[in-house]
Amino acid sequence: MTTREVLAAARLRGVVRVPGDKSASHRALMLSALARGTSHIEGLSRGEDVAATTQIMAQLGASVDTRDGVVVVEGPRRGLRTSSEVLECANSGTTMRLLAGIVAGIPGEHRLVGDASLSRRPMDRVARPLRLMGAQVTGRGDAMTAPLTVLGARPLRAISYDVPIASAQVKSAILFAGLVGDGATSVREDPRTRSTTEDMMRRCGIHLTSVETATGREVVVSPGRPTSQHWRVPGDPSQAAFFAVLGAIHRDAVIEIEPIDTAPERIGFVGVLERMGADIAWHDGSLHVASSSLVGTEILAAEIPSVDEVPVLTVAAAAATGVSTFRNVGELRVKESDRFSGSIALATALGCKTWSDGDDFFVLGLGTAAAFASFSLDVELDHRMVMAAAIAASAGRGGVIGGADSVSSSYPAFFDDLASLQ
């Protein structure tokens, strides 16, 4: 495990181009592998999570190559097939959950494995709907943790399913399985999660309808095979959130984050920072952020459905004046680590008073990042906790972070990009 010391930066100026969106990267690879013909992908995320998906698509029969920085995927004429080897998902929950939906429709036995962290994450939420569709899915214990064994079938049964816990991954797994259903499959979610899968499937020629309710959405997908495409992956907004918070809380910063995906479900953190008083604005798809004085606010899980940005927004809360409340964020407990406890531990290490009540937690901010304590923290090999801690250290008085090498799963160049601003 790598321990890294991050020093406080006196002044921050510059432009950051964050990696290609991880969510779109996974789905571009999967849809390209499922398609007949040749697809091209520009801007694919270079993190280890997406590398795991790349390897698995090749194992299932797709040809994957890189030419002049563009990833070229050839979908097999007769479709994907079983692999005699285990499908190694590494630390990627997106890979495992979406892959389960894909292999549920490929006859034969598929074994999905992951690292120690991924093997603690619940997969029952995917297994339940896939079983209803006719696939056999087994795992460890009531939470159906990995390793998973999926016995695929074709066609699968079309179902109408209400997702009990809002999850773009679960929704996407069902939609992928629905591509080989015996009729139209319906998925209902509340609140709405990112529409990346739906948008990309439509582009591939899949017949898919989406109707929004007050705070939710119903998506209906019809069976079909995707058509090959030329994909251009936008910048990842979840990674942009780290630099947006850094620019807002640092005492002397002007940061531009180059074009990112601006889908409403992906940029909830921008609205939160605006509400806190951040000097943040859009210009031609790029996000411009400058030093600000922040005030505490209430942050609802529905604003950031994946809750991936909560750790770094906790850092913003620590620099704000007053109390910030994070509501209904219990899902943080079943991420790469227990980010609920981890976020509280980070704010506490910075010198804040913190407390929790059920699935809510509270941070009494220090009023400025200059008041942050220098800290030493082990973040359990969780890439988002590492990056959140690094932002706090850079804006405050520095810190020592254990597990720093975990950033390679999603953003290998994170520390280089952070250093480039100083």
C-alpha positions in Angstrom: 0.0 0.0 0.0 1.4 3.4 -1.1 1.5 6.2 1.4 1.7 9.7 -0.1 2.4 13.1 1.5 0.5 15.9 -0.1 1.8 19.4 0.7 -0.3 22.5 1.0 -0.2 24.7 -2.1 0.2 28.5 -1.8 -1.4 29.3 -5.1 -3.3 27.3 -7.7 -3.7 28.2 -11.4 -4.3 26.2 -14.5 -6.4 24.0 -16.7 -7.3 20.4 -15.9 -8.5 17.9 -18.5 -10.0 15.0 -16.5 -10.1 11.5 -17.9 -12.8 10.2 -20.1 -16.0 9.5 -18.2 -15.7 6.1 -16.6 -19.5 5.3 -16.9 -19.5 6.0 -20.6 -16.3 4.2 -21.1 -17.6 0.9 -19.7 -20.8 1.2 -21.7 -19.0 2.1 -24.9 -16.9 -1.0 -24.6 -19.8 -3.3 -23.8 -22.2 -2.0 -26.5 -19.3 -2.2 -29.1 -18.6 -5.8 -28.1 -22.3 -6.6 -28.4 -22.6 -4.9 -31.8 -22.0 -6.5 -35.1 -19.1 -4.8 -36.9 -16.4 -2.3 -36.0 -16.7 0.4 -33.4 -14.2 3.1 -32.5 -13.8 4.8 -29.1 -12.0 8.0 -28.5 -11.2 9.3 -25.0 -11.6 6.0 -23.3 -10.8 6.1 -19.5 -7.3 4.6 -18.9 -8.1 3.5 -15.3 -7.8 -0.1 -14.1 -11.6 -0.4 -13.8 -12.1 0.2 -17.5 -9.1 -2.0 -18.3 -10.9 -4.8 -16.5 -14.0 -4.4 -18.8 -11.7 -4.3 -21.8 -10.1 -7.6 -20.9 -13.5 -9.2 -20.3 -15.0 -8.1 -23.6 -12.0 -9.8 -25.3 -12.5 -12.9 -23.3 -16.1 -13.1 -24.4 -15.1 -13.0 -28.1 -14.8 -9.3 -29.1 -11.6 -8.1 -30.8 -10.1 -5.1 -28.9 -7.2 -3.1 -30.2 -5.7 0.4 -29.9 -4.7 2.3 -33.0 -3.3 5.9 -32.7 -4.9 6.3 -29.3 -8.3 5.1 -30.6 -9.8 1.9 -29.2 -11.1 -0.3 -32.0 -13.7 -3.0 -31.0 -14.9 -5.7 -33.4 -18.1 -7.4 -32.2 -18.3 -11.1 -33.2 -20.7 -11.9 -36.0 -22.6 -14.5 -34.0 -22.4 -12.5 -30.7 -20.5 -12.9 -27.5 -19.8 -16.4 -26.1 -18.8 -18.0 -22.8 -15.2 -17.9 -21.6 -13.5 -20.9 -20.0 -11.6 -18.4 -17.7 -12.9 -16.4 -14.8 -14.0 -12.9 -15.6 -11.8 -10.7 -13.4 -13.7 -7.5 -12.5 -10.9 -6.2 -10.2 -12.3 -3.3 -8.1 -15.0 -2.3 -10.5 -18.6 -2.5 -9.3 -19.8 -1.2 -12.7 -18.0 -3.9 -14.5 -19.5 -6.7 -12.3 -23.0 -5.5 -12.2 -23.4 -4.6 -15.9 -21.5 -7.7 -16.9 -23.9 -9.8 -15.0 -26.8 -8.4 -17.1 -24.9 -9.1 -20.3 -23.8 -12.7 -19.5 -27.3 -13.5 -18.2 -28.3 -13.6 -21.8 -25.3 -15.7 -23.0 -26.1 -19.4 -22.6 -23.5 -21.2 -20.5 -21.7 -20.7 -17.2 -19.9 -17.5 -16.3 -17.8 -16.9 -13.2 -17.4 -13.3 -12.1 -14.7 -12.5 -9.5 -13.2 -9.3 -8.0 -10.7 -8.1 -5.5 -11.2 -8.1 -1.8 -13.0 -4.8 -1.8 -15.4 -5.6 -4.6 -16.1 -9.0 -3.1 -17.7 -7.3 -0.1 -20.1 -5.3 -2.2 -23.7 -6.5 -2.4 -24.8 -8.1 -5.7 -28.2 -9.3 -4.6 -29.7 -6.2 -6.0 -28.6 -7.3 -9.5 -29.2 -11.0 -8.9 -32.9 -10.6 -8.0 -34.1 -9.1 -11.3 -31.8 -11.3 -13.4 -33.3 -14.4 -11.7 -36.8 -13.2 -12.5 -35.7 -13.0 -16.1 -34.6 -16.6 -16.1 -30.9 -16.5 -15.4 -29.4 -18.5 -12.5 -27.2 -16.3 -10.3 -25.4 -17.5 -7.2 -23.0 -15.8 -4.8 -21.9 -15.8 -1.2 -24.5 -15.2 1.6 -27.7 -13.2 1.6 -26.0 -10.2 0.0 -24.8 -12.4 -2.9 -21.3 -11.2 -2.8 -18.7 -12.3 -5.3 -17.5 -14.6 -6.7 -20.7 -14.8 -8.7 -21.7 -17.7 -11.0 -24.2 -16.8 -13.7 -25.8 -19.5 -15.8 -27.1 -17.6 -18.8 -30.1 -18.3 -20.9 -31.6 -17.0 -24.2 -34.2 -15.7 -24.6 -34.6 -14.2 -21.1 -38.1 -13.3 -19.8 -39.2 -9.7 -20.2 -40.1 -8.2 -16.8 -41.4 -5.0 -15.3 -39.2 -4.1 -12.3 -39.2 -1.4 -9.7 -35.6 -0.8 -8.6 -35.8 -0.7 -4.7 -32.6 1.4 -4.3 -31.8 3.9 -7.0 -28.8 2.6 -8.9 -27.7 3.3 -12.5 -25.7 0.0 -12.3 -28.8 -2.1 -11.5 -30.9 -0.3 -14.0 -28.3 -0.9 -16.7 -27.8 -4.5 -15.9 -31.5 -5.1 -16.4 -31.5 -3.1 -19.7 -28.6 -5.1 -21.0 -30.3 -8.3 -20.2 -33.5 -6.9 -21.8 -31.6 -6.8 -25.2 -32.2 -10.6 -25.4 -35.6 -10.7 -23.7 -38.7 -12.2 -25.2 -40.5 -8.9 -25.2 -40.2 -5.3 -23.8 -38.6 -5.0 -20.4 -39.6 -2.1 -18.1 -37.5 -0.6 -15.3 -38.8 2.0 -12.9 -36.5 4.1 -10.6 -37.0 6.9 -8.1 -35.1 9.1 -7.8 -33.7 9.3 -11.4 -30.1 8.1 -11.9 -27.7 8.9 -14.8 -29.2 8.1 -18.2 -25.9 7.1 -19.8 -27.0 3.6 -20.7 -30.3 4.7 -22.2 -28.8 7.5 -24.2 -26.0 5.2 -25.6 -28.4 2.4 -26.4 -30.7 4.7 -28.4 -27.7 5.9 -30.3 -26.9 2.2 -31.1 -30.4 1.8 -32.7 -32.0 0.0 -29.7 -35.7 0.8 -29.4 -35.9 2.4 -25.9 -38.4 4.8 -24.4 -38.0 6.8 -21.2 -40.8 8.7 -19.4 -40.0 10.9 -16.4 -42.3 11.1 -13.4 -42.1 13.7 -10.6 -38.7 12.6 -9.4 -38.4 9.2 -11.1 -38.3 7.6 -14.5 -39.6 4.5 -16.3 -37.4 3.0 -19.0 -38.7 0.4 -21.5 -36.3 -1.4 -23.7 -37.1 -3.8 -26.6 -34.9 -6.7 -27.7 -32.3 -5.9 -30.3 -28.6 -5.9 -31.2 -26.7 -2.7 -31.0 -25.2 -1.2 -34.2 -21.5 -0.3 -34.3 -20.6 3.3 -33.6 -17.8 5.9 -33.3 -17.8 7.0 -29.7 -16.3 10.1 -28.3 -16.2 9.8 -24.5 -16.7 13.1 -22.6 -14.7 14.1 -19.5 -15.8 12.5 -16.3 -17.9 14.9 -14.1 -17.2 12.8 -11.0 -13.5 13.4 -11.4 -14.1 17.1 -12.1 -15.9 17.4 -8.8 -12.5 17.1 -6.9 -11.0 20.0 -8.8 -14.2 22.1 -8.5 -14.1 21.7 -4.7 -10.4 22.5 -4.6 -10.9 25.7 -6.6 -13.7 26.8 -4.3 -12.1 26.2 -1.0 -8.4 27.1 -1.7 -7.5 30.6 -0.6 -5.9 31.6 -3.9 -7.1 29.5 -6.9 -8.4 29.9 -10.4 -9.0 26.6 -12.1 -10.6 25.6 -15.4 -11.8 22.1 -15.9 -12.1 21.3 -19.6 -15.3 19.9 -21.2 -17.1 17.3 -19.2 -20.4 15.4 -19.5 -23.2 17.9 -18.4 -26.1 15.4 -18.0 -28.2 16.7 -15.1 -27.8 13.6 -13.1 -24.1 13.8 -13.3 -23.5 17.4 -12.2 -25.5 17.7 -9.0 -22.3 18.7 -7.2 -22.2 22.0 -9.2 -25.6 23.0 -7.8 -24.5 22.1 -4.3 -21.4 24.3 -4.6 -23.4 27.1 -6.1 -25.8 26.9 -3.1 -22.8 27.1 -0.8 -21.7 30.3 -2.4 -18.9 29.0 -4.7 -17.6 31.2 -7.6 -18.4 28.5 -10.2 -19.6 28.9 -13.8 -19.9 27.1 -17.1 -18.2 28.3 -20.3 -18.5 26.3 -23.5 -18.8 23.0 -21.6 -15.8 23.8 -19.3 -16.2 24.5 -15.6 -14.5 27.6 -14.2 -14.0 27.8 -10.4 -12.3 30.4 -8.2 -11.6 30.9 -4.5 -14.8 31.4 -2.5 -16.3 31.8 1.0 -18.7 28.9 1.5 -21.6 28.4 3.8 -23.1 25.1 5.1 -26.1 23.6 3.3 -28.3 20.5 3.2 -27.2 17.9 0.6 -29.7 15.3 -0.5 -28.8 12.0 -1.9 -31.3 12.6 -4.7 -29.2 15.5 -5.9 -26.2 13.2 -6.5 -27.8 9.7 -7.0 -24.6 7.7 -7.1 -23.3 9.6 -4.0 -19.8 9.3 -5.4 -19.2 13.0 -4.9 -20.1 13.0 -1.2 -16.5 12.5 0.1 -15.2 15.6 -1.7 -18.3 17.6 -0.8 -17.6 16.7 2.8 -14.3 18.5 2.3 -16.2 21.5 1.0 -18.4 21.3 4.1 -15.4 21.3 6.3 -14.2 24.6 4.8 -17.7 26.2 5.0 -19.2 28.3 7.8 -21.9 26.6 9.7 -23.4 23.1 9.6 -23.7 21.0 6.4 -26.2 18.0 6.5 -25.8 15.0 4.2 -29.2 13.3 4.0 -30.0 9.7 3.1 -26.5 8.7 2.1 -26.5 5.2 3.6 -25.5 3.8 0.2 -22.0 5.2 0.9 -21.5 2.2 3.3 -21.5 -0.3 0.4 -19.1 1.4 -1.9 -15.4 0.5 -2.4 -15.0 1.1 1.3 -17.4 2.4 3.9 -17.4 6.0 2.6 -20.1 7.0 5.2 -17.6 6.4 8.0 -14.7 7.4 5.9 -16.2 10.8 5.1 -16.9 11.5 8.7 -13.3 10.4 9.6 -11.8 12.7 7.0 -13.8 15.7 8.3 -12.9 14.8 11.9 -9.2 14.6 10.9 -9.4 18.1 9.5 -10.6 19.4 12.9 -14.3 19.5 12.4 -17.0 18.5 14.8 -19.1 15.7 13.1 -22.0 13.5 14.1 -24.4 11.1 12.5 -28.0 9.9 12.8 -29.1 6.8 10.8 -28.3 7.5 7.1 -27.6 11.2 7.7 -24.4 12.8 8.9 -23.4 16.4 9.8 -20.3 18.5 9.6 -19.7 21.7 11.5 -17.3 23.6 9.2 -14.3 25.5 10.2 -15.1 28.5 7.9 -11.9 28.2 5.8 -9.6 25.5 4.5 -6.7 27.5 6.0 -8.0 26.2 9.4 -7.7 22.5 8.4 -5.4 20.5 10.6 -2.5 18.6 9.0 -3.6 15.0 9.1 -2.5 11.4 8.6 -5.3 9.1 7.3 -5.5 5.6 5.9 -8.4 5.5 3.5 -8.7 1.7 2.9 -7.6 1.6 -0.7 -10.6 3.7 -1.9 -9.7 5.9 -4.8 -12.4 8.6 -4.1 -11.4 8.8 -0.5 -7.8 9.2 -1.5 -8.6 12.0 -3.9 -10.9 13.8 -1.4 -8.1 13.6 1.2 -5.6 15.0 -1.3 -7.8 17.9 -2.1 -8.1 18.7 1.6 -4.4 18.5 2.1 -3.6 20.7 -0.9 -6.1 23.4 0.2 -5.3 23.2 3.9 -2.1 22.4 5.8 -1.0 19.2 4.0 -1.5 15.5 4.9 -0.3 12.0 4.7 -2.6 9.6 2.9 -2.4 5.8 3.1 -3.7 3.8 0.1 -2.8 6.5 -2.4 -2.0 4.0 -5.2 -5.7 3.1 -5.4 -6.3 6.2 -7.7 -5.0 4.0 -10.5 -8.4 2.3 -10.6 -10.1 5.4 -12.0 -7.7 8.3 -12.4 -4.0 7.2 -12.7 -2.8 10.8 -13.5 -4.6 12.4 -10.6 -1.6 13.4 -8.6 0.2 14.7 -11.7 -2.8 16.8 -12.6 -3.0 18.1 -9.1 0.7 19.0 -9.1 0.4 20.8 -12.5 -1.8 23.5 -10.8 0.9 24.5 -8.3 
